[in-house]
């Protein structure tokens, strides 16, 4: 209403975020001096080195580094490009980049015919009745699991103050937001995630909130991201959060809810696994080596992208932070830990991290989902956001991206100015990837149109009587459609009834109606079946 949209900037090609992920902008990134850059850009420089140094430049800009540090990093980038044989001259002209998954050949063709554009905005979905039936079925399972686990539903406006997200995660999430400026110059955003809203609502109520709090929601979220299979620019997300519990019992309960959902839709531990880890694992091994405070954040940013970069690129970026070969080896060896047994070999068995995961596996066995769990130290989701245990459900076939994910975020409230924090953890479970997985596994039910009855008036003189019959059938709880087009032949009515999935046709005909009767024809019974067509008293409907 009188709003102007500020066009969001597309994220870098390598960016890939899960529905609940919010990554840290590095607090401090060290770079070589301009004099060292020439030596670094040796004749052996590769395209991978260029990409690595480019990432360093971007992270410096995001972290608000000094102009001198940024200029030095850019100079180093130019030297590396030159050594690698990459053209550093700006091209004279550039063709617009195509966005992934843009409906090629469809968008714009109707304008040539004088019609409006009929394709939805890129990255969004039209929900036709068939699609909506799938969504309603899935949401029904989300809500039923939440009910079984005694979570209360909440909701909030899709428009939030843009500052809510800028304060939380810095520049990266801001680049992905759809923002608007109102007539009174108030900047708002279509929410990219729900957790900041949860924090705002808790702060609003303050001490009036009964703890522990167990809430769930099904918000629509928006992010201007590169679209791929399983990732769109809008999606709905099943959020479940527990606030006020610092023990690992909260994470165990949340993972139990996720597994319950998987089981309800027919998935097994052979189809889906849940990786668990904690930021504390990496912190425990790096703090004695001096990687603490502002240096730890940029390390985590690089680690979080290990599945998207080659080993050489990862090492190059870590070296650009001033880390020694020994420290880099410690990082990579720690992230290679893939079981609780290996964790206990790397850290003291009585360390807080090992004790936490030992309890979690113990509780998982009691919940009967231990076969779904897989310890994986390389999982480091949303490190500006999470403070402890993190988890991520994945497709064991490796075809799709993360299905859902979450973890602990005990510092959430203080990020927004509260003097007192509340321990909290939660997860986000999008509605896109899970449907793709169920399609791949052949587990989606039939969602063809379905109704109980189609009421048909034999002629227009009986139209009012037919409406009376339909009203009475609906009052009894049946789903009833009425044939609304006048003067249609009986054969057309039967065909229509079949196409809308009606179980039976209810005829209101002159002779039967004069006797207080209506005629049922059961369409799903064989033609020669007894009771295929029967009369029923109107009073008995």
C-alpha positions as CSV (number, residue, x, y, z in Angstrom):
1,X,0.0,0.0,0.0
2,X,2.1,2.9,-1.3
3,X,5.3,0.9,-0.8
4,X,8.4,0.9,-2.9
5,X,10.5,-2.2,-3.1
6,X,14.2,-2.0,-2.9
7,X,15.5,-4.7,-5.3
8,X,17.5,-7.3,-3.3
9,X,21.0,-8.2,-4.5
10,X,21.4,-11.9,-5.5
11,X,23.8,-13.8,-3.3
12,X,27.2,-15.1,-4.5
13,X,27.0,-18.2,-6.6
14,X,28.6,-20.3,-3.9
15,X,26.2,-19.3,-1.2
16,X,23.9,-22.1,-0.1
17,X,21.8,-21.8,3.0
18,X,19.4,-24.1,4.8
19,X,15.8,-22.9,5.9
20,X,17.1,-22.2,9.4
21,X,20.7,-21.2,8.7
22,X,22.2,-17.7,9.5
23,X,26.0,-17.5,9.0
24,X,28.4,-15.2,10.9
25,X,30.1,-12.3,9.3
26,X,33.7,-12.6,10.4
27,X,34.7,-10.1,13.1
28,X,38.3,-9.8,12.0
29,X,40.2,-11.2,9.0
30,X,43.9,-10.8,8.8
31,X,45.7,-10.4,5.4
32,X,49.2,-10.2,4.2
33,X,50.7,-6.8,3.5
34,X,50.9,-5.5,-0.1
35,X,54.6,-6.3,-0.2
36,X,53.9,-9.9,0.7
37,X,51.1,-10.2,-1.9
38,X,53.5,-10.1,-4.8
39,X,55.5,-13.0,-3.4
40,X,52.2,-15.0,-2.7
41,X,51.1,-14.5,-6.3
42,X,53.8,-16.8,-7.6
43,X,53.8,-18.3,-11.1
44,X,52.1,-21.3,-9.6
45,X,48.9,-19.4,-8.8
46,X,45.7,-21.1,-9.9
47,X,42.1,-20.2,-10.5
48,X,41.3,-21.8,-7.1
49,X,43.8,-19.3,-5.5
50,X,41.9,-16.5,-7.2
51,X,38.6,-17.7,-5.8
52,X,40.0,-18.1,-2.3
53,X,41.4,-14.6,-2.2
54,X,38.2,-13.3,-3.7
55,X,36.3,-14.7,-0.7
56,X,38.8,-13.1,1.7
57,X,38.1,-9.7,0.1
58,X,34.3,-10.2,0.4
59,X,34.6,-11.2,4.1
60,X,36.7,-8.2,4.8
61,X,34.1,-5.9,3.3
62,X,31.3,-7.6,5.2
63,X,33.2,-7.4,8.6
64,X,33.8,-3.7,8.2
65,X,37.6,-3.9,8.0
66,X,39.7,-0.8,7.5
67,X,40.1,0.6,4.0
68,X,43.8,-0.1,4.2
69,X,43.3,-3.8,4.9
70,X,40.7,-4.1,2.1
71,X,43.0,-2.3,-0.4
72,X,45.8,-4.6,0.5
73,X,43.6,-7.7,0.0
74,X,42.4,-6.4,-3.4
75,X,45.9,-5.7,-4.5
76,X,46.9,-9.2,-3.6
77,X,43.9,-10.5,-5.6
78,X,45.0,-8.6,-8.7
79,X,48.5,-10.0,-8.4
80,X,47.2,-13.6,-8.0
81,X,44.9,-13.0,-11.0
82,X,47.8,-11.8,-13.1
83,X,50.0,-14.8,-12.1
84,X,47.2,-17.2,-12.8
85,X,46.6,-15.7,-16.3
86,X,43.2,-14.3,-15.4
87,X,42.1,-11.2,-17.3
88,X,41.8,-8.4,-14.8
89,X,40.3,-5.9,-17.3
90,X,36.6,-5.2,-16.9
91,X,34.6,-6.5,-19.9
92,X,33.2,-4.0,-22.3
93,X,29.7,-5.5,-22.0
94,X,28.1,-8.2,-20.0
95,X,25.0,-10.2,-20.8
96,X,22.6,-10.4,-17.9
97,X,23.2,-13.5,-15.8
98,X,20.4,-16.1,-15.9
99,X,19.0,-17.1,-12.6
100,X,19.1,-20.8,-11.9
101,X,15.8,-22.6,-12.6
102,X,14.3,-19.6,-14.5
103,X,11.5,-21.0,-16.6
104,X,13.3,-20.6,-19.9
105,X,11.1,-20.1,-22.9
106,X,8.0,-19.4,-20.8
107,X,8.5,-16.0,-19.2
108,X,7.7,-13.1,-21.5
109,X,6.2,-15.1,-24.4
110,X,2.7,-14.0,-23.5
111,X,3.6,-10.3,-23.6
112,X,4.2,-10.8,-27.3
113,X,0.6,-11.9,-27.6
114,X,-0.7,-8.9,-25.6
115,X,-1.3,-11.0,-22.4
116,X,0.0,-10.4,-18.9
117,X,2.9,-12.5,-17.6
118,X,1.3,-15.8,-16.4
119,X,4.5,-17.4,-14.8
120,X,5.0,-16.7,-11.1
121,X,7.9,-14.6,-9.9
122,X,11.1,-16.6,-10.2
123,X,11.7,-18.7,-7.1
124,X,8.0,-18.7,-6.1
125,X,5.2,-21.2,-6.6
126,X,1.6,-21.2,-7.7
127,X,-0.5,-23.4,-5.5
128,X,-3.1,-25.1,-7.7
129,X,-5.7,-27.2,-5.9
130,X,-3.6,-30.4,-6.4
131,X,-0.5,-28.7,-4.9
132,X,-2.5,-27.3,-2.1
133,X,-3.8,-30.7,-1.2
134,X,-0.3,-32.0,-0.9
135,X,0.6,-29.0,1.3
136,X,-2.4,-29.4,3.5
137,X,-1.6,-33.1,4.0
138,X,2.0,-32.3,5.0
139,X,0.9,-29.4,7.3
140,X,-1.6,-31.8,8.9
141,X,1.3,-34.1,9.8
142,X,3.4,-31.2,11.1
143,X,0.5,-30.0,13.3
144,X,-0.3,-33.5,14.6
145,X,3.3,-34.2,15.6
146,X,3.3,-30.8,17.4
147,X,0.1,-31.8,19.2
148,X,1.5,-35.1,20.3
149,X,4.6,-33.4,21.7
150,X,2.4,-30.7,23.4
151,X,3.6,-27.7,21.6
152,X,1.5,-24.5,21.3
153,X,1.0,-22.8,18.0
154,X,1.8,-19.2,17.4
155,X,2.0,-16.8,14.5
156,X,3.1,-13.3,13.7
157,X,3.0,-10.8,10.7
158,X,5.0,-11.7,7.7
159,X,6.3,-8.1,7.7
160,X,8.9,-7.3,10.3
161,X,11.3,-4.5,10.9
162,X,14.3,-4.9,8.7
163,X,16.5,-4.0,11.7
164,X,15.4,-7.2,13.4
165,X,17.5,-9.2,11.0
166,X,20.3,-6.7,10.5
167,X,21.1,-6.8,14.2
168,X,21.1,-10.5,14.3
169,X,23.2,-11.7,11.4
170,X,24.8,-8.7,9.7
171,X,25.3,-8.1,6.0
172,X,24.8,-11.5,4.5
173,X,21.1,-12.1,5.5
174,X,20.5,-8.4,4.7
175,X,21.6,-9.0,1.1
176,X,19.0,-11.8,0.8
177,X,16.0,-9.9,2.3
178,X,13.1,-8.6,0.4
179,X,12.8,-5.1,1.9
180,X,10.2,-2.3,1.5
181,X,10.0,1.3,2.6
182,X,6.6,2.5,3.8
183,X,5.1,5.9,3.2
184,X,6.4,7.1,6.6
185,X,9.9,5.9,5.7
186,X,9.7,2.8,7.9
187,X,11.9,0.0,6.5
188,X,10.3,-3.4,6.7
189,X,11.2,-6.9,5.4
190,X,9.4,-10.0,4.4
191,X,10.7,-12.3,7.1
192,X,13.6,-14.5,6.0
193,X,13.1,-16.8,9.1
194,X,11.0,-17.0,12.2
195,X,13.4,-17.2,15.1
196,X,14.0,-13.5,15.4
197,X,10.2,-13.0,15.6
198,X,10.1,-15.6,18.4
199,X,12.8,-13.6,20.3
200,X,10.8,-10.4,19.8
201,X,7.6,-11.9,21.1
202,X,9.3,-13.4,24.2
203,X,10.9,-10.0,24.9
204,X,7.5,-8.3,24.5
205,X,5.9,-10.5,27.2
206,X,9.0,-10.6,29.4
207,X,8.5,-12.4,32.7
208,X,4.9,-13.1,32.1
209,X,5.9,-16.0,29.9
210,X,5.5,-19.4,31.5
211,X,8.8,-21.4,31.2
212,X,9.7,-23.7,29.7
213,X,8.1,-22.5,26.6
214,X,7.2,-25.0,23.8
215,X,6.0,-23.3,20.7
216,X,5.6,-24.2,17.0
217,X,4.6,-22.3,13.9
218,X,4.2,-22.7,10.1
219,X,5.4,-19.4,8.7
220,X,6.1,-18.5,5.1
221,X,9.7,-17.2,4.8
222,X,11.4,-15.3,2.0
223,X,15.1,-15.0,0.9
224,X,16.5,-13.9,-2.4
225,X,18.7,-16.9,-3.0
226,X,19.9,-18.8,-6.0
227,X,17.2,-21.4,-6.7
228,X,17.9,-25.1,-7.1
229,X,15.9,-28.3,-6.6
230,X,14.6,-28.1,-3.1
231,X,15.4,-24.4,-2.6
232,X,13.1,-21.6,-3.6
233,X,12.9,-17.9,-2.7
234,X,9.8,-18.5,-0.6
235,X,8.9,-21.6,1.4
236,X,6.8,-22.5,4.4
237,X,8.7,-23.8,7.4
238,X,7.7,-25.9,10.4
239,X,9.4,-24.3,13.4
240,X,9.5,-25.9,16.8
241,X,11.3,-24.2,19.7
242,X,11.9,-24.9,23.4
243,X,12.9,-22.0,25.5
244,X,14.0,-22.2,29.2
245,X,15.7,-25.5,29.1
246,X,19.5,-25.6,29.2
247,X,19.8,-29.4,29.4
248,X,20.4,-31.7,26.4
249,X,16.9,-33.1,27.1
250,X,15.5,-30.2,24.9
251,X,17.5,-31.2,21.8
252,X,16.6,-34.9,22.4
253,X,12.9,-34.0,22.5
254,X,13.1,-31.9,19.3
255,X,14.9,-34.6,17.3
256,X,12.3,-37.1,18.5
257,X,9.6,-34.8,17.0
258,X,11.5,-34.7,13.7
259,X,11.8,-38.5,13.6
260,X,8.1,-38.9,14.5
261,X,7.3,-36.8,11.4
262,X,9.5,-38.9,9.2
263,X,7.9,-42.1,10.4
264,X,4.4,-40.6,9.8
265,X,5.1,-40.0,6.1
266,X,6.7,-43.4,5.6
267,X,10.4,-42.6,5.8
268,X,12.8,-44.8,7.7
269,X,16.3,-44.5,9.0
270,X,17.5,-46.2,5.8
271,X,16.1,-43.2,3.9
272,X,17.1,-40.3,6.2
273,X,19.8,-39.7,8.8
274,X,20.3,-36.9,11.3
275,X,23.9,-35.6,11.7
276,X,24.7,-34.0,15.1
277,X,27.6,-32.0,16.2
278,X,28.5,-28.9,18.2
279,X,30.5,-25.7,17.7
280,X,32.1,-26.5,21.1
281,X,34.0,-29.5,19.5
282,X,36.0,-27.1,17.3
283,X,36.4,-24.5,20.0
284,X,37.7,-27.1,22.4
285,X,40.6,-28.1,20.2
286,X,41.4,-24.6,18.8
287,X,41.4,-22.5,21.9
288,X,44.6,-24.0,23.3
289,X,46.2,-23.1,19.9
290,X,45.2,-19.5,20.1
291,X,42.3,-19.5,17.7
292,X,39.8,-17.6,19.9
293,X,37.6,-14.5,19.8
294,X,37.4,-12.6,16.6
295,X,39.7,-15.1,14.7
296,X,37.4,-18.0,15.4
297,X,34.4,-16.6,13.5
298,X,36.1,-16.3,10.1
299,X,37.5,-19.8,10.6
300,X,33.9,-21.1,11.1
301,X,32.7,-19.3,8.0
302,X,35.2,-21.2,5.9
303,X,34.6,-24.5,7.7
304,X,30.8,-24.1,7.0
305,X,31.5,-24.2,3.3
306,X,33.8,-27.2,3.2
307,X,31.3,-29.3,1.3
308,X,31.3,-26.6,-1.5
309,X,35.1,-26.0,-1.8
310,X,38.0,-28.2,-2.7
311,X,40.5,-29.2,0.0
312,X,43.1,-26.9,-1.6
313,X,40.7,-23.9,-1.5
314,X,39.9,-24.6,2.1
315,X,43.6,-24.7,3.0
316,X,44.3,-21.5,1.1
317,X,41.5,-19.6,2.8
318,X,42.6,-20.8,6.2
319,X,46.2,-19.8,5.5
320,X,45.0,-16.3,4.4
321,X,43.8,-15.9,8.0
322,X,47.3,-16.4,9.2
323,X,46.8,-19.9,10.5
324,X,49.8,-22.3,10.6
325,X,49.9,-25.6,8.8
326,X,49.7,-27.3,12.2
327,X,46.5,-25.5,13.1
328,X,44.9,-26.2,9.7
329,X,45.7,-29.9,10.2
330,X,44.1,-29.8,13.6
331,X,41.0,-28.2,12.1
332,X,40.6,-30.7,9.2
333,X,41.4,-33.7,11.4
334,X,38.8,-32.6,14.0
335,X,36.2,-32.1,11.3
336,X,36.8,-35.6,10.1
337,X,35.5,-37.1,13.3
338,X,32.4,-39.2,12.3
339,X,31.4,-41.1,15.5
340,X,31.1,-40.7,19.2
341,X,33.9,-43.2,19.7
342,X,36.2,-41.1,17.6
343,X,35.2,-38.0,19.5
344,X,36.1,-39.7,22.8
345,X,39.5,-40.6,21.4
346,X,40.2,-37.0,20.3
347,X,38.9,-35.4,23.5
348,X,38.9,-36.5,27.2
349,X,35.9,-38.7,27.8
350,X,34.8,-36.6,30.7
351,X,35.0,-33.3,28.8
352,X,31.7,-31.4,28.7
353,X,31.3,-32.0,24.9
354,X,31.7,-35.8,25.3
355,X,29.4,-36.0,28.3
356,X,26.7,-34.0,26.4
357,X,26.8,-36.3,23.4
358,X,26.9,-39.5,25.5
359,X,23.7,-38.3,27.2
360,X,22.1,-37.4,23.8
361,X,22.8,-40.9,22.4
362,X,21.4,-42.4,25.7
363,X,18.2,-40.4,25.4
364,X,18.0,-41.3,21.7
365,X,18.0,-45.0,22.5
366,X,15.1,-44.4,25.0
367,X,13.2,-42.5,22.3
368,X,14.0,-45.3,19.9
369,X,15.7,-43.2,17.2
370,X,19.4,-43.9,17.9
371,X,19.7,-45.6,14.5
372,X,18.8,-42.3,12.8
373,X,21.7,-40.4,14.5
374,X,25.2,-39.9,13.1
375,X,27.8,-37.8,14.8
376,X,29.6,-35.6,12.3
377,X,31.9,-32.9,13.5
378,X,31.9,-31.1,10.2
379,X,28.3,-29.9,10.7
380,X,28.6,-26.3,11.8
381,X,25.3,-24.7,10.9
382,X,24.7,-20.9,11.3
383,X,27.6,-20.1,13.5
384,X,26.5,-16.5,14.3
385,X,23.3,-18.0,15.6
386,X,24.0,-21.3,17.3
387,X,25.9,-21.7,20.5
388,X,26.0,-25.4,21.2
389,X,24.6,-28.7,19.7
390,X,23.5,-28.5,16.1
391,X,21.8,-31.1,14.0
392,X,20.8,-31.6,10.4
393,X,18.6,-34.2,8.7
394,X,19.9,-35.4,5.3
395,X,18.9,-37.7,2.4
396,X,21.1,-40.7,2.7
397,X,21.1,-41.1,-1.1
398,X,22.8,-37.7,-1.3
399,X,20.4,-36.5,-4.0
400,X,18.9,-33.6,-2.1
401,X,20.1,-30.8,0.2
402,X,19.4,-30.7,3.9
403,X,15.8,-31.6,4.8
404,X,15.8,-29.7,8.1
405,X,18.1,-28.5,10.7
406,X,18.5,-26.6,14.0
407,X,20.3,-26.5,17.3
408,X,20.9,-24.5,20.5
409,X,21.0,-20.7,20.6
410,X,21.3,-19.6,24.2
411,X,22.4,-16.0,23.4
412,X,19.4,-15.2,21.3
413,X,17.7,-12.6,23.6
414,X,20.9,-10.7,24.5
415,X,21.4,-10.2,20.7
416,X,18.3,-8.0,20.8
417,X,19.3,-6.1,23.9
418,X,17.9,-8.2,26.8
419,X,20.0,-8.1,29.9
420,X,19.1,-11.7,30.7
421,X,19.3,-14.6,28.3
422,X,17.1,-17.7,28.2
423,X,18.5,-21.0,27.1
424,X,16.8,-22.1,23.9
425,X,16.9,-24.5,21.0
426,X,14.8,-25.3,18.0
427,X,14.6,-26.3,14.4
428,X,13.2,-25.3,11.0
429,X,11.8,-27.9,8.6
430,X,10.9,-26.6,5.1
431,X,8.0,-27.8,3.0
432,X,10.0,-28.1,-0.3
433,X,12.8,-30.6,0.2
434,X,10.6,-33.1,2.1
435,X,8.1,-33.2,-0.8
436,X,10.8,-33.8,-3.3
437,X,12.2,-36.7,-1.2
438,X,8.7,-38.2,-0.9
439,X,8.3,-38.0,-4.6
440,X,11.6,-39.7,-5.2
441,X,10.6,-42.5,-2.7
442,X,7.1,-42.9,-4.2
443,X,5.6,-42.2,-0.8
444,X,3.2,-39.4,-1.6
445,X,-0.5,-40.5,-1.4
446,X,-3.0,-39.9,-4.2
447,X,-4.2,-36.4,-4.1
448,X,-6.7,-36.4,-6.9
449,X,-9.9,-34.4,-6.3
450,X,-12.4,-36.1,-3.9
451,X,-15.9,-35.3,-2.8
452,X,-18.7,-37.4,-1.3
453,X,-21.7,-36.4,-3.4
454,X,-22.8,-34.6,-6.5
455,X,-26.4,-33.4,-6.3
456,X,-28.2,-33.2,-9.6
457,X,-31.6,-31.6,-10.3
458,X,-33.5,-33.5,-13.0
459,X,-34.8,-30.2,-14.3
460,X,-34.8,-26.6,-13.3
461,X,-38.2,-27.0,-11.6
462,X,-36.5,-29.2,-9.1
463,X,-33.5,-26.8,-8.6
464,X,-34.8,-25.6,-5.2
465,X,-35.4,-29.2,-4.0
466,X,-31.9,-30.2,-5.0
467,X,-30.5,-27.3,-3.0
468,X,-32.5,-28.4,0.0
469,X,-31.1,-32.0,-0.4
470,X,-27.5,-30.6,-0.6
471,X,-28.0,-28.5,2.5
472,X,-29.2,-31.5,4.5
473,X,-26.4,-33.7,3.3
474,X,-23.8,-31.0,4.2
475,X,-25.4,-30.7,7.7
476,X,-24.8,-34.4,8.2
477,X,-21.0,-33.8,7.6
478,X,-20.7,-34.9,4.0
479,X,-18.7,-33.1,1.3
480,X,-21.3,-32.1,-1.3
481,X,-21.0,-30.5,-4.7
482,X,-24.0,-29.2,-6.7
483,X,-24.4,-29.3,-10.4
484,X,-24.9,-25.6,-11.0
485,X,-25.1,-25.4,-14.8
486,X,-28.7,-25.6,-16.1
487,X,-30.0,-28.1,-18.7
488,X,-27.0,-30.4,-18.7
489,X,-27.6,-34.0,-19.9
490,X,-27.4,-36.9,-17.4
491,X,-24.3,-38.3,-19.2
492,X,-22.5,-35.0,-18.8
493,X,-23.4,-35.0,-15.1
494,X,-22.0,-38.6,-14.6
495,X,-18.8,-37.6,-16.4
496,X,-18.4,-34.5,-14.3
497,X,-19.0,-36.5,-11.1
498,X,-16.3,-38.9,-12.1
499,X,-13.8,-36.0,-12.8
500,X,-14.4,-34.4,-9.4
501,X,-14.0,-37.7,-7.6
502,X,-17.5,-38.0,-6.3
503,X,-18.4,-41.3,-4.6
504,X,-22.1,-41.0,-5.6
505,X,-24.6,-39.0,-7.6
506,X,-27.7,-37.9,-5.8
507,X,-30.6,-37.4,-8.3
508,X,-33.6,-35.3,-7.5
509,X,-36.1,-36.5,-10.0
510,X,-39.9,-35.8,-10.4
511,X,-41.4,-39.2,-9.5
512,X,-39.1,-40.0,-6.6
513,X,-39.3,-36.5,-5.2
514,X,-43.1,-36.6,-5.3
515,X,-42.8,-39.6,-2.9
516,X,-40.3,-37.9,-0.6
517,X,-37.3,-39.9,-2.1
518,X,-34.0,-39.1,-3.8
519,X,-32.0,-41.6,-5.9
520,X,-28.4,-42.5,-5.1
521,X,-26.0,-43.9,-7.7
522,X,-22.7,-45.2,-6.2
523,X,-20.1,-44.5,-8.9
524,X,-17.2,-46.5,-7.3
525,X,-19.2,-49.8,-7.3
526,X,-19.1,-52.2,-10.3
527,X,-22.0,-51.8,-12.7
528,X,-23.5,-55.1,-11.7
529,X,-23.0,-54.7,-8.0
530,X,-26.1,-55.0,-5.7
531,X,-27.0,-51.6,-4.4
532,X,-25.4,-49.7,-7.2
533,X,-28.6,-47.5,-7.5
534,X,-31.0,-47.1,-4.5
535,X,-33.7,-44.8,-3.4
536,X,-33.5,-43.1,0.0
537,X,-36.1,-41.1,1.9
538,X,-35.3,-37.4,2.2
539,X,-36.1,-37.6,5.9
540,X,-33.4,-40.2,6.4
541,X,-30.6,-38.2,4.8
